[in-house]
Amino acid sequence: MKRLLACALLLFGVWFCARPQPAARWAGRPATVVTQNADRLPAPWAAHGCMFTPLARFEAQAVVLSRERYYFDRGAKLSPIDLALGWGPMAEAATINALRISQDHRWYQYRWSGEPPIAPETIIRSSANMNLIPANDQVRVELLAVRRHELVEIAGYLVEVRSADGSHWRSSTSREDSGGGSCEVVWVERVASRRL
């Protein structure tokens, strides 16, 4: 019986990872805006047992390419969800449908078959993985309700986070980077989403 259960769980895991993603169906380019501004930032603040230093004011209107909920990793209590977001060319349904998009361990991955739908450097400049830190319980509820292929608007700050044990988590402040350290760490004060 245990072997049968283990086999069923393994098959479910394989299916879950390999299942086809639902297609994006809208026309046009619904999301084009990502802005940041480092002028007149507030002083650092303490919350959740950490110190937050703002690096820039941040606003994004973007399509949710993927979402990943975290329960058990080190940052899960602080940042319970990551959203991979796309804007500009990466908000177009045809581009999204030509890519296989996933998230894992606070990373966002994409791949394609044959030729890429747009230049890889354009994918980098027009999408990012966002580690999202809700500023309060209401924002947390709203973030956890966001779904794939919705148009989401978020506003807050790109931050550097330092915990009491000395560990830290610093946001990227560029849309041109990729790889380690390229994720945005966002203190989210406002979020709204709607289905496209």
Residue pairs with C-beta under 8 A, 6 or more apart in sequence:
21 100
21 101
22 148
22 149
23 93
23 97
24 63
24 93
24 96
24 97
24 149
24 196
25 93
25 196
26 93
26 196
27 93
28 92
29 88
29 89
29 91
29 92
30 63
30 91
30 151
30 196
31 61
31 62
31 63
31 85
31 86
31 87
31 88
31 91
31 151
32 61
32 87
32 88
32 91
33 59
33 60
33 61
33 62
33 87
34 59
34 60
34 61
34 62
34 87
34 175
35 58
35 59
35 60
36 56
36 57
36 58
36 59
36 158
36 173
37 56
37 57
38 55
38 56
38 57
38 173
41 54
41 55
41 56
41 57
41 157
42 54
44 51
44 52
44 53
44 54
45 51
45 52
46 52
47 135
48 77
48 78
49 163
49 164
50 78
50 161
50 162
50 163
50 164
51 161
51 162
52 157
52 159
52 160
52 161
52 187
53 159
53 160
53 161
53 162
54 157
54 158
54 159
54 187
55 157
55 158
55 159
55 160
55 170
55 171
55 173
56 157
56 158
56 173
57 156
57 157
58 154
58 155
58 156
58 157
58 158
58 184
58 186
59 153
59 154
59 155
60 85
60 87
60 130
60 152
60 153
60 154
60 155
61 87
61 151
61 152
61 153
62 85
62 86
62 87
62 91
62 151
62 152
63 85
63 86
63 87
63 90
63 91
63 96
63 149
63 150
63 151
63 152
63 196
64 83
64 84
64 85
64 146
64 147
64 148
64 149
64 150
64 151
64 152
64 193
65 84
65 85
65 86
65 90
65 96
65 101
65 108
65 110
65 127
65 148
66 83
66 84
66 101
66 102
66 103
66 108
66 148
67 81
67 82
67 83
67 84
67 103
67 146
67 147
67 148
68 81
68 82
68 84
68 103
68 104
69 80
69 81
69 144
70 76
70 79
70 80
70 81
70 82
70 106
71 80
73 105
73 106
74 167
75 106
75 131
75 169
78 133
78 161
79 131
79 132
79 133
79 185
80 134
80 140
80 143
80 144
81 132
81 143
81 144
81 146
82 103
82 106
82 108
82 129
82 130
82 131
82 132
82 183
83 129
83 130
83 132
83 143
83 146
83 152
84 101
84 103
84 108
84 127
84 128
84 129
84 130
85 127
85 128
85 129
85 130
85 152
86 95
86 96
86 126
86 127
87 126
87 127
88 122
88 125
88 126
89 95
89 118
89 122
89 123
89 126
90 96
90 118
90 122
90 123
90 126
90 127
91 126
94 117
95 117
95 118
96 149
98 112
98 116
98 117
99 110
99 111
99 112
99 117
99 123
100 110
100 111
100 112
101 108
101 109
101 110
102 108
102 109
102 110
103 109
103 129
106 129
106 131
106 183
107 129
107 183
108 127
108 128
108 129
108 183
110 123
110 127
116 123
118 126
124 175
124 176
124 177
124 178
125 175
125 176
126 175
128 172
128 175
128 182
128 183
128 184
129 182
129 183
129 184
130 154
130 183
130 184
130 185
130 186
131 169
131 171
131 183
131 184
131 185
131 186
132 143
132 154
132 186
132 188
133 159
133 161
133 185
133 186
133 187
133 188
134 140
134 142
134 143
134 188
135 156
135 187
135 188
135 189
139 188
139 189
139 190
139 191
142 191
142 192
142 193
143 188
143 191
145 193
146 152
146 191
146 193
147 193
147 195
149 195
149 196
150 193
150 194
150 195
150 196
151 193
151 194
151 195
151 196
152 191
152 192
152 193
153 190
153 191
153 192
153 193
154 186
154 188
154 190
154 191
155 188
155 189
155 190
155 191
156 186
156 187
156 188
156 189
156 190
157 186
157 187
157 189
158 171
158 172
158 173
158 184
158 185
158 186
158 187
159 171
159 185
159 186
159 187
160 168
160 169
160 170
160 171
160 185
161 168
161 169
161 170
161 185
162 168
169 185
170 181
170 185
171 183
171 184
171 185
171 186
172 181
172 182
172 183
172 184
172 185
174 182
